């Protein structure tokens, strides 16, 4: 019985040492940067599902990264809320066209909300770009996980932001060499594969 446990432990140890997870742990211990990984598929799209995914994200982070990622998540949910406000204002504008209500004030409010949404989107994009310029992929992974579990508004918000991030990654790919080029190649592949 003890011999079979010993053999099983040895086999599992050898299997673990050659696994991608073991290589990733070794990379982290040696101080190498990590490339984008596949996000876990989440089925539950409720707020509790959001919280579970966020808790999963935080669990994977080190102490220093937690504040950055939590700030990014706040930015992302703020952008989603602003997107929802813009959509609601569009509905009000369409209804007021048929009812003859005062469209002037509604149009001013709509333009203001659009500008606020644009500013928030720019802030999210710049945050991800800074992370990528430091050859880190943590915010792309957070974006992918939230995209998987988010509601329709969140998916649309992230899709809109993803287009601009992809343009930047493509530009960086064409203007980089060596390991940096390989990093941007992986980031571009990640953007194509995990936001469908």
N, C-alpha and C positions, 0 to 999 in steps of 0.2 A: 504494500500500500504506500509506504513512504517512498519507495523507489519510483512508483508511477507518478507520484506528486512531483518528485524531483525532476523526472524526465519531462513532464508536462510544463513545469516552470522553466526549464531550460529551453524547450521548443518555443514557448511563448516569448521568452527573452530574446532569442535569436530572431524571431519574426518581428518583434517590436523594433529591434535595432536597425533593421533594414527598411522599416516603414517610412512613408513620407512624414508622418507625425514625429518620429524620432529625429529625422533629418531637420525638420523645422525647429524642434527644441534645441538641437545642437547649433543650428544657425543663430538662434536667439541668444544662446549662451556665449557664442563666439562674437556677438555684436554685429552680425550681418543684418542687413535690411530684409524684411519679408516681402515677398511678392503677393499679389492679390490671390486670395483663396476662394473657393466656392462657398457661397453663403448657404446656411442650412435652410431647408425648405420648411416653412411654417404654414400650417393649414388654417389656424384660427385668426380671423381678421378683426376680432373685437378689440376693445381698448385693453382688456386683460392680456390678449395676445401681444399687443404692442408693448405692454409692460414686461412681459416675459422675454420678448426679444431684446428689449433694452437692457434688462438684467443680464441676459446672455452676453450681450456686447460688452458690458462693463466687466463681467467676470473674466473675459479674455484679455482685458487691458491691464497695463501696469499702472501704478499710482499716478505717475506724471501724465499719462495719456488720458486718464479719466476726465479731468476737467475740460480738456480740449474737445473730447468727443461729446460730453454732455452739453457743452455750449453749442456744438454743431447740431445736435439733436433739437435743442431749443430753437435754433435758427430755422431748421427744416420744418418743424411743426408750426412756427410762426408764419412761414411762407405758405404752407398749406391752408392755414386759417385765412390769410389774406386772399388767396386764390378763391376760396369759398365765398368770401365777401364780394369779390368781383363778379362771380357767377350769379349771386343773388341780385346784385345791382343790375346786371344785364336783363334778368327776368323782369325786374321792376320797370326798366326802360321799355321793354317790349309791351308790357301791360299798359303803361302810361300812354303809349302811342295810340292805342285803340280807345282809351278812355278819355283822352284829351286833357290829362292832368299836366301840371307845369313841368315840362321836361328840362327847362333850363337848369334848375337846381339839381335835378337828378343827373344831368350830364356833367355838371361840375364835380359832383360827388364821385361819379364814375371815373372821370379822368384822374382825380386825386387818388382814388383807390388803385387804379392801374399804375400810376407812378410809384406808389408805395410798394406794390407787388414787384415792380421792376427793380427797385432799390434792394428789396429783400433778396430777390433772386441773384442779383449781382453780388451781394455779400456772401451768399452760400457758394456761388461759383468761385469767388476769390479765395474762400477758405479751403475748398478742395484743391484749387490750383497751388496754393502755398504748401499744402500737405504733399502733393505730388512733386513739387520742386525740391522738397527735402527727401525725395525718393522713398516716401512712405505711402502705403495704400490703405491705411486704417479707415479713412473717411469714405473711400470708395466702397469698402466692405460694409460699413455702417449704412451707406446709401442703398446698397443692394439688399441688405437684410430688411430695412424699413420698406423698401419697394415691394418685397415679397409678402409682407404682412399688412401693408397699408390698404386703406379703402380706395375707392375710385379717385377721389380728389387727390390723395397722396400720390397715387401712381401717376396721374397726369402731371402733378407738380414736379415729381422726380424725373419724368420723361422729358419735360421741357428743360430742366436744368442739365440733364444728361447730354442733350444735343450740344450745348455750349461747352461742356467739359470735354466732350469727344473732339470738338474742333481744336481745343487747346492741346489735348494729348496728341492729336495728329500733327499739329504744328511742331510740338516738342520732339516727336519721333523723327521728323524730317531734319531737325537741326541738332541731333545728338548722335553720339557714337559710343561704342563699347557697351559697358554694363548699363549705362544710362539709357541707351537705345533699347537694350533688351528689356529694361524695366518698363519703358513706355510702350513697347510692343505687347508685353503682358497686360498692361493697363488697358490698352485698346481692345485686346481680345476679351478681357473681363467686361468692358463696357458693352461690347457686342453680344456677349453670351448671356449675361445674367440680368439684363433689363428687358427681356422679351415678354 
